[in-house]
Amino acid sequence: MHLSFALLDQLSNSGKFQTADEWHDQEECDEWDDDVVVLFQENAWVDTPTHIHGLKSVLGPIDKHLEELEGEMRGLVLEDNLSTHLTKLSLACWENELKHFSPPEFLPVKQTDMLQVIDRHIGIIYKLAVYLAMRKEMMRRLHEARKSAGRAEGVTISPLTPREKRTLITKAIGDCHRRLILTGVYCTGKLSQQLVPACQFGI
């Protein structure tokens, strides 16, 4: 079961939305954290293809459950008025793919922070975990370079490659999420296993 949802944008040159299954190097995918879902997108924000993928993969299973209830209950989702949420393709997804949900309710302008409170607390923890993981790796390279140079100053270390960054980010996100689960940050029970924070990293 996936523990977290990492969104890596602009780490590829494809210029289009991709899932991990569509990534050209499956050997690299094997290096990513098994508990992290990786997506690539063209923009540094949630665009329409990314939004639709999220609706289908996160709400799709819930829609099937609602179908089994045979009309006893319908789903309801609150969204901000981001233009991505209002495109014809996004609205068509609700109508055609999530038939057991009511149409989404959109908040008025300038109220996004009411829905994205994760950016103000838990989301920061994930971003800090990525920063610390990158810093740790670069310090490791620095120490090795200085050791090889006889402790000389002014050594040059190799930067992280895009592939190394992608792998490191997934490892940092997965490890951070598992530690948060163990410390009880998320509510206990099945719900804690279903939470999928979306973390964006553009490199």
N, C-alpha and C positions, 0 to 999 in steps of 0.2 A: 504494500500500500504506500502511495506517495505521501511523503511528509511535508514537502514544501514545493513551491512553484516558482522557479527562477526564470525571469524573463531577460534574456541577453539580447540587446539590440545593437545594431551596427557593428557586429563582430564578424560579419561576412560581407563579401563583395557581391552577393547575388542581387541585392536591391529588392528583395521580395520576402514575404512572410514564409517561414519554413518551420516545420516541426523537426524534432531530433531524427525521426525516421527518414526525413527528406535530406538530411545533412549528407554531404558527399563523402565524408570520411567516417565510416562506421567503426573503424578501429579506434578513432578518437572518442567516439560515443561510448565505447566500452570503458574508457578511462573516467568518464563522468560519474558522479555520485548516483548510485542506483535509485535513491529516494527523491531525486530532484527531476522535475519536468523542465526541459529546456526548449525554449522557443526563440526564433530569430524574427526580427521585424525590421522594416525599413526605417521607421521613424522612432524618435526617442519618447514617444507617447503611445498609448493604446490606439492603434488605428482600426479600421473596420475588420480586416481579416483576423487580427488578433482578438478583437472583441467577440466575433462570431465563434472562433475556436474555443474561447473561454466559456461562452454560453453553452455550446454543445457538450464540451467535456465535463464541465462542472454541474450544470443544471440538467443536462440530458438524462443522467441516471435518476435524478429526482423526478423528472417528468414521467419516466417509466413507472416509478413508484406511485405517483399520483394517478396514473392510468389504471393501476391495479385497484385503486380505491373506488373506481367506478363512479366518479362524480361527487364523492363525499367531501372532497376538499380540492381547492385550486391554489396554485402557487402565486405569490405576489412578490415582485422585486422593485426596490426603489433605486433609481439611478440619478446621477446629476445630468445636467443638460449638455454634456460634452457632444460636440457635433458628430463624433463617431457613433454615439448611441442613437442618433436620430437619422442616420442614413437609411435609404430604402432597403439596402441589403440587411442591415441590422434589424429593422422592424419586420422584414419578411422572415427572418430567422425565428423571431418570437411567434409569428403566425403559423409558420409551416413546420418548425422543428419542435417547438415547445407548446404544443396545443393544450396542455393542461395547466398552463399558467395564464393568469389574467394579463392584459397588456401592461407593460411596465409603467410605473408612476415616476414622473420626472420632477425633481426639485427645482425651485426657481433659481435664477442665476445667482452666482456668488455664494452658494451654499455647499460647494463640493467638500469643504472641510468637515461638514457634518457627517458625510458618508465615508470619508477617507481618514478617519482618526488614526488608523494604523500608521500613517506617515509620521505621527507625532510621538509615538512611543515604540511599539514593537518593531515597526519597520526600520527604525534607526538602529536597533540592535543587530539586525541582519546586515545592514550597510557597514556598521562598525566591524562586524565579524569578517567581512570581505576585506576591509582596509587593513585590519590586523594580520590577516593571512598573507596578504601581499607584502606587507612590511616585513613580516617574519621571513618570508622566502627571500626577499632582497637582502636582508641582513645576513641570512645564511650564505648567500652568494658572496657578499662582501667579505665575511670572515674567511671563507674558503680561498678567495682571491688573495687576501692579505697573507694568509698562511703559506700559499704557494709562492708568494713573492718575498718570503722571509720577513714578514711583518712590515713591509715597506708601505709608506704612505702614497696616496695618489694613484691607487690601482683602479683599473677600469673593470666593471662587471657587465656581463651581458644582460640586456633587458629581457623581460618576459615576452615570449612570442604570443601572438593571438591565441594559438592552441593552448599554450600553458595557462594563459589567463582564463580561458573558458573552463578548463579542468579545475583550476584553483577555485574559481568562483563557485562551481557546483559543490565542491568538497566543503568549502566554508559555509555555504547556505545549508547543506544537509546536516553538517555537524552542529551548527547553531540551532537548527530547528529541533534536533533530537535532544539537545541539552535543555531547551525551553520546555519541551514536553516533560522531561524528567523532573524539572524543578516546579512543575505544576502551574506554569504561567497560563497555559490554556486550561479550559475546563476539563474535568475528568470525564471518562466514559467514551463512547463511540464518537461523539462530536469532536473531541480533541484530535482524533485521527483523520477527520474529514476537513479540518481547516487547511486552507491552501493560500497562505500569504503570497502576494505577487510582488516580487522584488525586481526592479529594473536596474540594469547596469549597462551603460554605454561606454565602450572603450575604443 
